[in-house]
Amino acid sequence: MKAEIIAVGTELLLGQIVNTNAQYLSQGLAALGIDVYFQTVVGDNAGRIRQAIETARGRADLLLFTGGLGPTQDDLTKDVLADYLGRKLIVHEPSLKKIEERLAGKLMLIESNRRQALMIEGSEPLPNETGLAVGNALTADGTHYVLLPGPPGEMKPMFDGPATAWLLRQLGESRPLYSMTLRFAGIGESALEDLLIDLIKRQTDPTIAPYAKEGEVAIRLSTKAASEAEAAARLGETAAAIERLAGRYLYAREDVPLEQTVVNLLRASGKTAAAAESCTGGLLAELLTSVPGSSEAFAGGFVVYTNAMKRNLLGVPADLLEGPDAPGAVSAQTAEAMAARTLERAGSDYAIAITGVAGPAPSEGKPPGLVYVAVAERGGRTEVHELKLSGGRAGIRLRAAKHALYRLWERLNGIVKNS
């Protein structure tokens, strides 16, 4: 079954509210094995709603509406669809009784409130447990229609309960969509796709969909299967093939951020890490401390934005930072010194140091995006990595922090690679 979600409401087009309903419904329909090919947003205008219905009917078996079921004159969804199908609007008596009881002694029951109890002739009512407007579900000329209220607090329980039950009856034997997310760091979306290009080109089932997250990349594997066991076997086989090609960058077979994986590894090993940050300004520490339980793994950090702070707080030698022959604050030597001094002062097992140019202007004659990341280990080696990052200031800072986490993840996994 192919579905189209039609969100009705001028406030959506004006950007006054965000259409979170579409995301929720797409996920719910996918779990039922129903493919969503299109999402449409249309204003509170009868002519344009009718046009949206006509267009959607030509490309979908299921039209799922949200919004336009309320009491005001611009709530037109049921009216327009009933007219389009040549059917009457009739009163759903249980819903009318609920409205009367709910408003008794509070507001005069005016005719507009009664509109919320109307349903399209021949449709099945979808009870509204949290609001007043009754939903509708019907099939006409081979097309299925489901009408849900717009407020998420009303839409979600109606979809999860009576609407899903109705859809399952139309589907008969369902083959739900199962998915697995693989998370990667230390590599860009294009480079990862290049590693997997032959696999992606040959894909049939499961499907392979790469998508970028800021500073990371994820791959979503999806398959329809009769059982969870069947899906797990199929997804696992594809995941193993991907890992053979790009395993050096794969940090999780679940949808979790890199900082959570790093904290989990530190806690499991009984180790701690500390950070020294210049261009990221404490962002690395913020990412780590956003993870519950990070107090067991993260000792703390130093934000040493100026040369004076690098000298006074960490003890980075002045001859590294300034002078005609000095490599400067943005250098491999300074990153290494920052990491070494952080180990000494924090007493941690690992130290991460970041120094660079976030932009928008050059610094020390060095371009925006030039960043050095150092990872030091107590009793072990220190590695320094030069990065040449693109994007704006915020993007460079986040990518630098994520890359630093990736290099620590490497170390925690005992992975030795050439930079």
PyMOL commands that set and color helices and strands:
alter all, ss='L'
color gray80, all
select helices_A, chain A and resi 10-13+20-31+46-57+77-85+93-103+111-117+152-171+189-195+197-202+228-249+258-269+283-289+294-296+307-314+318-321+332-346+393-412
alter helices_A, ss='H'
color red, helices_A
select strands_A, chain A and resi 2-8+35-42+62-66+89-91+118-120+124-126+135-140+143-148+177-184+207-213+216-224+250-252+273-277+298-303+350-356+370-377+382-388
alter strands_A, ss='S'
color yellow, strands_A
deselect
rebuild
show_as cartoon
